[in-house]
Amino acid sequence: MAVQRLDNVGIVVADLDAAVAFFVELGMELEGRAPIEGAWAGDVVGLDEMRSEIAMLRVPDGPGRLELSTYHSPAAVDVGLGGAPSNTLGLHRVMFTVDDIDDTVERLRGHGATLIGEIVRYEDTYRLCYLRGPEGIVVALAEELG
């Protein structure tokens, strides 16, 4: 038995509109938004009387998808990972390859993104950086050098 594919990465956010705007600015496309509730949904995630809303975004011309969720009931729990250092156990990070890392960082700053470290060059292959986006989500960017 083997994994067939990675369908999506899911991230819980408090402000779904702001998170969607951030990832659309990055270049992802919004596939749709939908309320999620009912016994089946609560049973899947292990929460009684669960009500949420999701937004599904996809990478243009690619298989990568990101599911952003906000919880209306029960309320989301903030365990303080928003400012956690990059070596925190359980910390999530999502990485994207972009065509112009400097332009992307500047555009995302308009949505509250901050550099965690610096934009660095790895050999003659990539320019890389880590950003902190909405809700403290760690977003890595890579620009391939040619």
N, C-alpha and C positions, 0 to 999 in steps of 0.2 A: 504494500500500500504506500502511495506517495502523495504528497501535496500536489494538487492540480494547478492552483494559482493563488495569488494573494489578491483578494477582492478589494480591500480597502484598509486604511488605517483610520481608526476612530479617535476623536479627541473631544472631551467635554469642555464646553465654554459657558461663561455666564452671559455674554453679549453675542448672540448668534449673528446679528446684523454686522457688527464690527468685525467679527472673525471672517465672515463671508467676504466683506469688502477687502480685507487684507489679502486673502488668498486669490481673489479675482484680480487685484492689483498685481500680484505676483505673476499672473498669467493663466491661472486655472479657470475653467469654465463651470458655471453653476448648472448642474443637471436638473436640480429641483429641490424643493423643500416639502416636508410633510410632517403632520403630527403623528406621533407614535404613542399609542396607549392601548389599554385592554389587558386582560388577564394573561394572554399569551406573551405580551411584551414584558410584563413584570416577571413572569416565570423565567424568561430567557436571561434577564439581567439580575434576577434575584432581589427585586424590590417590589414590595406591596404597593398597590394603587399608583403605579408608575405612569406619569404623563410627561412626554417630552416632545421636542421638535427637532428634526434633523435637517441638515442641508448636505446634499451630496455634490461634491465638486470633482472634476476630472481634469487630468492633464490633456491638453489638446493633442490629438493624434497619437495618444498613448494609452496604455492599460491602467495607469496609476490613478487611484481614486482616494479621496479624503472625505470622511464622514464627520461633520461637525454636529455635535448634539448639545442641546440645552435642556436641563431638567426643570420642569415646573412643579412636579411632585414625585417623590420627595425632593426637597431642595438639594442642589448640588453641595458637596462638601469640599471646602478648601483646606487642604492639608499643608499649605505653604510651599508648594513646589515652584511657584511663580518666579522666585528669585534664587532658586537652588543652583549651586555650582554644577558644572558639566559632569562631574564625577559622582553625582548623587545616585544611589541605588534606586532603580525603578523609574528614573527620569526618562521621559520619551523625547525623541528627536526625529524630525522628518527632514529629508534632504531632497533638494531639487537641483538639476543642472539648468543653468540660465545662459543666455548668450552674451550678456554684459553685466557683470557682477556689480560694478560701480553704479550704473544706472538703476539696477534693481534695488540696491541698498538705499539709494536716495529716494526712490519712489515709495519704498516700504517705510522709511522714516516718517513720511507723511501720514502713515497709519499707526504711528507710535512705536515702530521697531527700533531697537537699539542693538548696536554691535556688542557681543559678549567679549570678544578679544579684538583681533585685527584681521584685515584681509591679508592673507599670506599666499605666497607662491610655493607650490610643491613641485620641485624640479622643473622640468619644461612641460609638465603635463596639465596642471590645474592651478587656478587661483581659488582659494577657499575661505569661507568665513562662517561663523555661527552668529545668528541674530536671536534676540528674544522678541517674539511677536505678541499678539493678543493673548491675555491670560497667562503670559509667561512661557508660551510654547516656544521651544527651541527649534529654530529653522536653520538648517545648514544649506549653504549655497555653494555651488561649484561652477566655475567657468572653465571649459576645456580650452587649452592653449594649442594652437595649431602650428 
